[in-house]
């Protein structure tokens, strides 16, 4: 790291895109490759998942969300056990390779299952991808907030989010362009190989992360975290700060699921073939990611440093208030597409990087266990609540207009919570002991309880 500390080969090219400080280049580069490979793998799978969900009938989607939540509840203690037993580079490799084996199993099932069983295999695949997505991404961000502190996060997380976006662009374009010519099996195999690239990058990142010193509490980042397997849940409910993050995720998931069901209904009504629906979902992902990229590369880090975490977090709820108000006034297909694009861009470019900065102010155990519980179980719990609520509201005769009206006050509550969380994090960072010259920067942590 000595050569880089003085301005090595990675420092100057990256410096043109991000506010990079000496000593950070290699860690940022490996983090970027890690998240790029991860999102490329996921966005290859995402349109296939969405098409299988629609093929099983939009009316059955609430049951798929129920299955996803149950799978999350079963998976979370297993992950906590891995965090407790193995150091981070090892439990990441074990977790990701477990998902690789699962993908091989789905390839075999899709190839061998008779036509009448394909529908059930597709439903199982929908649940699996929904678990896989949140789980592997949560692990990435847990690792990253264990490496970078809050000040670095505000500067660098936007650039890492751009790596996720580029992975999404490449994955969406790959699936959209090749699914009709090659079918689904080669794409599943490509995702397996990309997950192995992510494992390799995570190991390299772990090796170079020592440049940032040890955490202030003396934990060795190369040792197992320890603690209980249910600590993620208990710490979340004991800490007002973690519980607030949980409610932030819950409100995001509820409003997001409302829009997802409306999207599925539009696709079912307008695109009769499976290939056309898959390409439609992939094209939406592609354009959302293209628009997001410009924000992440040139605005996110600078904006977060300028206006702070609190106001950056407020962007997504504000867009949601305006969007649901517009849908209530004019529930057209064009208005829906505009709202969906605006929400997803503000989420990926602003809310997601700012949300991850929140976890730099919690103890190391909570950065893995509580974060994973919130990102997976709480998120899918929000999906579950919203999916059945949506079905119930439709059953009561509410239209897209009525559901949009109900979403407006939820978004107002979400806005107030976002500002409170951001201010709590900013106060914790301000109260941290300033870095002494030549010494590591200690973290101010918000303990559970």
C-alpha positions as CSV (number, residue, x, y, z in Angstrom):
1,X,0.0,0.0,0.0
2,X,3.0,2.3,0.3
3,X,3.1,3.1,-3.4
4,X,-0.6,3.9,-3.5
5,X,-0.3,6.1,-0.4
6,X,2.0,8.3,-2.3
7,X,-0.3,8.4,-5.4
8,X,0.0,5.0,-7.2
9,X,-1.4,3.9,-10.5
10,X,-5.0,3.6,-9.3
11,X,-5.1,6.9,-7.5
12,X,-5.0,9.5,-10.3
13,X,-7.6,7.9,-12.7
14,X,-10.1,7.3,-9.9
15,X,-9.5,10.8,-8.6
16,X,-11.2,12.3,-11.7
17,X,-14.5,10.6,-10.7
18,X,-14.5,10.5,-6.9
19,X,-12.9,12.4,-4.0
20,X,-10.3,9.8,-3.4
21,X,-7.7,10.2,-0.7
22,X,-4.2,8.5,-0.7
23,X,-4.3,4.9,0.5
24,X,-7.9,4.3,-0.6
25,X,-7.5,3.4,-4.3
26,X,-7.0,-0.4,-4.1
27,X,-9.7,-0.9,-1.5
28,X,-12.1,1.1,-3.6
29,X,-11.2,-0.7,-6.8
30,X,-11.7,-4.2,-5.3
31,X,-15.0,-3.0,-3.7
32,X,-16.1,-1.7,-7.1
33,X,-15.3,-5.0,-8.8
34,X,-17.1,-6.9,-6.1
35,X,-20.4,-5.0,-6.4
36,X,-20.2,-4.8,-10.2
37,X,-19.9,-8.6,-10.5
38,X,-22.7,-9.1,-7.9
39,X,-25.2,-6.8,-9.6
40,X,-24.3,-8.2,-13.0
41,X,-25.2,-11.7,-11.7
42,X,-28.4,-10.5,-10.2
43,X,-29.7,-8.4,-13.1
44,X,-29.1,-11.4,-15.4
45,X,-31.5,-13.3,-13.1
46,X,-34.0,-10.6,-12.3
47,X,-35.9,-10.4,-15.6
48,X,-36.1,-14.3,-15.6
49,X,-37.5,-14.1,-12.0
50,X,-40.1,-11.4,-12.9
51,X,-41.3,-13.3,-16.0
52,X,-41.7,-16.5,-13.9
53,X,-43.7,-14.6,-11.3
54,X,-46.0,-13.2,-13.9
55,X,-46.3,-16.6,-15.6
56,X,-47.7,-18.0,-12.4
57,X,-50.4,-15.3,-12.3
58,X,-50.3,-11.9,-10.7
59,X,-53.1,-13.0,-8.3
60,X,-50.6,-15.5,-6.9
61,X,-47.8,-13.0,-6.2
62,X,-48.8,-12.5,-2.5
63,X,-48.2,-16.2,-1.9
64,X,-44.8,-15.9,-3.5
65,X,-44.0,-13.0,-1.1
66,X,-45.2,-15.1,1.8
67,X,-42.8,-17.9,0.7
68,X,-40.0,-15.4,0.4
69,X,-40.5,-14.1,3.9
70,X,-40.5,-17.6,5.3
71,X,-37.3,-18.4,3.5
72,X,-35.7,-15.2,4.9
73,X,-36.7,-16.2,8.4
74,X,-35.1,-19.6,7.9
75,X,-31.9,-18.1,6.3
76,X,-31.2,-15.3,8.7
77,X,-30.1,-17.5,11.8
78,X,-28.0,-19.6,9.5
79,X,-26.2,-16.5,8.3
80,X,-25.8,-15.2,11.9
81,X,-24.2,-18.6,12.8
82,X,-21.7,-18.2,9.9
83,X,-20.8,-14.7,11.1
84,X,-20.4,-16.0,14.6
85,X,-18.2,-18.9,13.5
86,X,-16.0,-17.7,10.6
87,X,-14.1,-14.5,9.7
88,X,-15.7,-12.3,7.1
89,X,-13.8,-13.4,4.0
90,X,-14.7,-17.0,4.8
91,X,-18.4,-16.7,5.6
92,X,-18.8,-14.6,2.5
93,X,-17.2,-17.3,0.3
94,X,-19.3,-20.0,2.0
95,X,-22.6,-18.0,1.6
96,X,-22.0,-17.1,-2.1
97,X,-21.0,-20.6,-3.1
98,X,-24.1,-22.0,-1.4
99,X,-26.1,-19.8,-3.8
100,X,-24.0,-21.1,-6.7
101,X,-25.0,-24.7,-5.9
102,X,-28.6,-23.6,-5.7
103,X,-28.4,-22.2,-9.2
104,X,-27.0,-25.4,-10.5
105,X,-29.9,-27.2,-8.9
106,X,-32.4,-24.9,-10.6
107,X,-30.7,-25.5,-14.0
108,X,-31.2,-29.2,-13.5
109,X,-34.8,-28.8,-12.4
110,X,-35.7,-26.5,-15.3
111,X,-34.1,-28.9,-17.8
112,X,-35.7,-32.1,-16.3
113,X,-39.1,-31.1,-14.9
114,X,-42.1,-32.0,-17.0
115,X,-44.2,-29.1,-18.4
116,X,-46.8,-29.4,-15.7
117,X,-44.1,-29.0,-13.0
118,X,-42.4,-26.0,-14.7
119,X,-44.8,-23.6,-13.1
120,X,-43.9,-24.7,-9.6
121,X,-40.2,-24.7,-10.4
122,X,-40.7,-21.1,-11.6
123,X,-42.4,-20.1,-8.4
124,X,-39.6,-21.6,-6.3
125,X,-37.1,-19.8,-8.5
126,X,-39.0,-16.5,-7.9
127,X,-38.7,-17.0,-4.1
128,X,-35.1,-18.0,-4.3
129,X,-34.0,-15.0,-6.4
130,X,-35.9,-12.7,-4.0
131,X,-33.9,-14.1,-1.1
132,X,-30.6,-14.2,-3.0
133,X,-30.9,-10.6,-4.1
134,X,-31.3,-9.0,-0.7
135,X,-29.0,-11.4,1.1
136,X,-25.9,-11.1,-1.1
137,X,-26.2,-7.3,-1.5
138,X,-26.7,-6.9,2.3
139,X,-23.5,-8.9,2.8
140,X,-21.6,-6.7,0.4
141,X,-22.6,-3.5,2.2
142,X,-22.0,-5.0,5.6
143,X,-18.5,-5.7,4.5
144,X,-18.0,-2.2,3.0
145,X,-19.2,-0.4,6.1
146,X,-16.8,-2.6,8.1
147,X,-13.9,-1.3,5.9
148,X,-14.8,2.4,5.3
149,X,-16.0,4.9,8.0
150,X,-18.8,7.5,7.7
151,X,-16.6,10.3,6.3
152,X,-15.2,7.9,3.6
153,X,-18.7,6.5,3.0
154,X,-20.1,9.9,2.1
155,X,-17.3,10.4,-0.5
156,X,-17.0,6.9,-1.9
157,X,-20.4,5.0,-1.6
158,X,-21.9,6.9,-4.5
159,X,-19.0,5.6,-6.7
160,X,-19.6,2.0,-5.4
161,X,-23.3,2.4,-6.1
162,X,-22.3,3.4,-9.7
163,X,-20.5,0.0,-9.9
164,X,-23.8,-1.6,-8.9
165,X,-25.6,0.4,-11.6
166,X,-23.2,-0.5,-14.3
167,X,-23.6,-4.2,-13.3
168,X,-27.3,-3.7,-13.6
169,X,-27.0,-2.1,-17.0
170,X,-24.8,-4.9,-18.3
171,X,-26.9,-7.6,-16.8
172,X,-30.2,-6.2,-18.2
173,X,-28.7,-5.7,-21.6
174,X,-27.3,-9.2,-21.6
175,X,-30.6,-10.8,-20.7
176,X,-32.6,-8.6,-23.0
177,X,-30.4,-9.3,-26.0
178,X,-29.7,-13.0,-25.5
179,X,-32.6,-14.6,-23.8
180,X,-34.6,-15.2,-27.1
181,X,-31.5,-16.6,-28.8
182,X,-29.8,-18.7,-26.1
183,X,-32.6,-19.4,-23.6
184,X,-32.3,-19.2,-19.8
185,X,-29.7,-21.9,-19.1
186,X,-26.5,-20.1,-20.4
187,X,-27.6,-17.0,-18.4
188,X,-27.9,-19.0,-15.2
189,X,-24.4,-20.4,-15.8
190,X,-23.1,-16.8,-16.4
191,X,-24.5,-15.8,-13.0
192,X,-22.7,-18.6,-11.3
193,X,-19.3,-17.5,-12.7
194,X,-20.0,-13.9,-11.8
195,X,-20.6,-14.9,-8.2
196,X,-17.2,-16.5,-8.1
197,X,-15.7,-13.3,-9.3
198,X,-17.4,-11.5,-6.4
199,X,-15.9,-14.1,-4.0
200,X,-12.4,-13.4,-5.4
201,X,-12.9,-9.6,-5.1
202,X,-14.1,-9.9,-1.5
203,X,-10.9,-11.8,-0.6
204,X,-8.7,-9.2,-2.2
205,X,-10.6,-6.4,-0.4
206,X,-10.2,-8.1,2.9
207,X,-6.4,-8.2,2.4
208,X,-6.0,-4.5,1.5
209,X,-8.5,-3.2,4.1
210,X,-5.8,-3.1,6.9
211,X,-4.7,0.2,5.4
212,X,-7.5,1.8,7.3
213,X,-6.4,0.4,10.7
214,X,-8.4,-1.4,13.3
215,X,-11.8,-0.3,14.6
216,X,-11.8,1.9,17.6
217,X,-13.3,-0.8,19.8
218,X,-10.3,-3.0,19.2
219,X,-12.1,-5.7,17.2
220,X,-10.0,-7.6,14.7
221,X,-11.8,-7.5,11.4
222,X,-10.1,-10.8,10.4
223,X,-11.6,-12.7,13.3
224,X,-15.2,-14.0,13.6
225,X,-17.7,-11.5,14.9
226,X,-19.1,-13.9,17.6
227,X,-22.2,-13.1,19.5
228,X,-25.6,-14.8,19.4
229,X,-27.4,-16.1,16.3
230,X,-30.5,-14.0,17.1
231,X,-28.5,-10.8,18.0
232,X,-29.6,-9.1,14.8
233,X,-33.2,-9.3,15.7
234,X,-32.8,-8.5,19.4
235,X,-30.4,-5.6,18.9
236,X,-32.7,-4.1,16.3
237,X,-35.7,-4.0,18.7
238,X,-33.6,-2.7,21.6
239,X,-32.0,0.2,19.7
240,X,-34.2,3.2,18.7
241,X,-31.7,4.0,16.0
242,X,-31.7,0.5,14.5
243,X,-35.4,0.3,14.8
244,X,-35.7,3.6,13.0
245,X,-33.7,2.1,10.1
246,X,-35.9,-0.9,10.2
247,X,-39.0,1.3,9.8
248,X,-37.3,3.2,7.0
249,X,-36.8,-0.1,5.1
250,X,-40.4,-1.2,5.9
251,X,-41.9,2.0,4.5
252,X,-39.7,1.7,1.4
253,X,-40.7,-1.9,0.9
254,X,-44.4,-1.3,1.3
255,X,-44.5,1.6,-1.2
256,X,-42.2,-0.3,-3.6
257,X,-44.4,-3.4,-3.5
258,X,-47.5,-1.3,-4.4
259,X,-45.7,-0.1,-7.5
260,X,-44.4,-3.6,-8.3
261,X,-47.9,-5.1,-8.4
262,X,-49.1,-2.3,-10.7
263,X,-46.1,-3.0,-13.0
264,X,-46.9,-6.7,-13.0
265,X,-50.6,-6.0,-13.9
266,X,-49.5,-3.7,-16.8
267,X,-47.1,-6.3,-18.1
268,X,-49.7,-9.1,-17.9
269,X,-52.2,-7.0,-19.8
270,X,-49.9,-5.6,-22.5
271,X,-47.3,-8.3,-23.2
272,X,-48.8,-11.8,-24.0
273,X,-45.6,-13.8,-24.6
274,X,-43.0,-14.9,-22.0
275,X,-40.0,-13.6,-24.0
276,X,-41.7,-10.2,-24.6
277,X,-42.4,-9.8,-20.8
278,X,-38.8,-10.8,-20.0
279,X,-37.5,-8.2,-22.5
280,X,-39.9,-5.6,-21.2
281,X,-38.7,-6.0,-17.6
282,X,-35.1,-6.0,-18.7
283,X,-35.5,-2.8,-20.8
284,X,-37.0,-1.0,-17.8
285,X,-34.1,-2.0,-15.6
286,X,-31.7,-0.9,-18.4
287,X,-33.0,2.6,-18.7
288,X,-33.4,3.1,-14.9
289,X,-29.8,2.1,-14.5
290,X,-28.6,4.4,-17.3
291,X,-30.3,7.4,-15.8
292,X,-29.0,6.5,-12.3
293,X,-25.4,6.2,-13.4
294,X,-24.9,9.9,-14.2
295,X,-26.1,10.8,-10.7
296,X,-23.9,8.3,-9.0
297,X,-20.7,9.1,-10.9
298,X,-20.9,12.9,-10.7
299,X,-23.4,14.0,-8.0
300,X,-24.0,11.5,-5.2
301,X,-20.7,11.9,-3.3
302,X,-20.6,15.6,-3.8
303,X,-24.2,16.1,-2.9
304,X,-24.0,14.0,0.3
305,X,-21.0,15.9,1.4
306,X,-22.7,19.2,0.7
307,X,-26.2,18.8,2.1
308,X,-25.5,15.9,4.5
309,X,-26.9,12.5,5.1
310,X,-30.3,13.7,6.5
311,X,-31.3,15.7,3.5
312,X,-30.0,13.1,1.1
313,X,-32.1,10.4,2.8
314,X,-35.2,12.7,2.4
315,X,-34.9,12.7,-1.4
316,X,-36.7,9.3,-1.9
317,X,-39.7,10.0,0.3
318,X,-40.1,13.4,-1.3
319,X,-40.1,11.8,-4.8
320,X,-42.6,9.2,-3.5
321,X,-45.0,11.9,-2.1
322,X,-44.9,13.7,-5.5
323,X,-45.2,10.5,-7.5
324,X,-48.2,9.0,-5.6
325,X,-49.9,12.3,-5.8
326,X,-49.4,12.4,-9.5
327,X,-50.7,8.8,-9.9
328,X,-53.8,9.7,-7.8
329,X,-54.5,12.6,-10.1
330,X,-53.7,10.8,-13.4
331,X,-53.3,7.0,-13.1
332,X,-52.0,6.5,-16.7
333,X,-49.4,4.1,-17.9
334,X,-47.1,7.0,-18.8
335,X,-47.4,8.5,-15.4
336,X,-46.8,5.2,-13.7
337,X,-43.6,4.6,-15.8
338,X,-42.3,8.1,-14.9
339,X,-43.0,7.6,-11.2
340,X,-41.3,4.2,-11.2
341,X,-38.2,5.5,-12.9
342,X,-38.0,8.6,-10.7
343,X,-38.3,6.5,-7.5
344,X,-35.8,3.9,-8.5
345,X,-33.3,6.5,-9.7
346,X,-33.6,8.4,-6.4
347,X,-33.3,5.2,-4.5
348,X,-30.2,3.9,-6.2
349,X,-28.4,7.2,-6.6
350,X,-29.2,8.9,-3.3
351,X,-31.1,6.8,-0.7
352,X,-29.1,3.6,-0.9
353,X,-25.6,5.2,-0.4
354,X,-27.0,7.4,2.4
355,X,-28.7,4.5,4.1
356,X,-25.5,2.5,4.1
357,X,-23.7,5.4,5.8
358,X,-26.1,5.0,8.7
359,X,-24.6,1.7,9.6
360,X,-21.1,3.1,10.0
361,X,-22.3,4.5,13.3
362,X,-23.2,1.1,14.9
363,X,-21.0,-1.6,16.5
364,X,-19.3,-4.2,14.3
365,X,-21.7,-7.0,15.2
366,X,-24.7,-4.9,14.3
367,X,-23.1,-4.0,10.9
368,X,-23.4,-7.7,10.0
369,X,-26.2,-9.2,12.0
370,X,-28.7,-6.3,12.6
371,X,-28.1,-5.0,9.1
372,X,-28.7,-8.4,7.6
373,X,-31.9,-8.8,9.6
374,X,-33.2,-5.4,8.6
375,X,-32.1,-5.8,4.9
376,X,-33.7,-9.2,4.5
377,X,-36.4,-10.1,7.1
378,X,-37.7,-6.6,7.7
379,X,-37.6,-5.8,4.0
380,X,-39.4,-8.9,3.0
381,X,-41.8,-8.4,5.9
382,X,-42.7,-5.1,4.3
383,X,-43.2,-6.9,1.0
384,X,-45.5,-9.4,2.8
385,X,-47.6,-6.7,4.4
386,X,-47.9,-4.7,1.2
387,X,-48.7,-7.7,-1.0
388,X,-51.6,-8.9,1.0
389,X,-52.7,-5.3,1.7
390,X,-52.7,-4.6,-2.0
391,X,-54.7,-7.8,-2.7
392,X,-57.2,-6.8,0.0
393,X,-57.5,-3.3,-1.3
394,X,-58.2,-4.5,-4.8
395,X,-60.8,-6.9,-3.3
396,X,-62.5,-4.0,-1.6
397,X,-62.8,-2.3,-5.0
398,X,-60.0,0.3,-4.7
399,X,-58.3,1.3,-8.0
400,X,-54.8,2.5,-8.7
401,X,-56.0,6.0,-7.8
402,X,-57.3,4.9,-4.3
403,X,-54.1,2.9,-3.5
404,X,-52.0,5.9,-4.6
405,X,-53.9,8.2,-2.2
406,X,-53.3,5.8,0.7
407,X,-49.5,5.8,-0.1
408,X,-49.2,9.6,0.2
409,X,-49.5,9.8,4.1
410,X,-47.2,6.7,4.4
411,X,-44.6,8.7,2.4
412,X,-45.0,11.7,4.6
413,X,-44.3,9.6,7.7
414,X,-41.3,8.1,5.9
415,X,-40.0,11.6,5.1
416,X,-40.0,12.6,8.8
417,X,-38.3,9.4,9.8
418,X,-35.6,9.9,7.2
419,X,-34.7,13.3,8.5
420,X,-34.5,12.0,12.1
421,X,-32.2,9.1,11.2
422,X,-29.9,11.3,9.2
423,X,-29.6,13.9,12.0
424,X,-28.8,11.1,14.5
425,X,-26.0,9.8,12.3
426,X,-24.6,13.3,11.7
427,X,-24.6,14.0,15.4
428,X,-22.8,10.7,16.1
429,X,-20.2,11.5,13.5
430,X,-19.7,15.1,14.9
431,X,-19.2,13.7,18.4
432,X,-16.5,11.3,17.3
433,X,-13.0,12.1,18.4
434,X,-11.2,13.9,15.5
435,X,-8.4,11.9,13.8
436,X,-5.0,12.7,15.3
437,X,-2.2,13.1,12.9
438,X,-0.7,9.7,12.1
439,X,-3.4,7.8,14.1
440,X,-6.4,5.8,12.9
441,X,-9.8,7.4,13.0
442,X,-12.0,6.0,15.8
443,X,-15.7,5.4,15.1
444,X,-18.5,6.8,17.1
445,X,-21.0,4.0,17.5
446,X,-24.6,4.0,18.6
447,X,-24.9,1.1,20.9
448,X,-28.1,-1.1,21.0
449,X,-30.3,-0.3,24.0
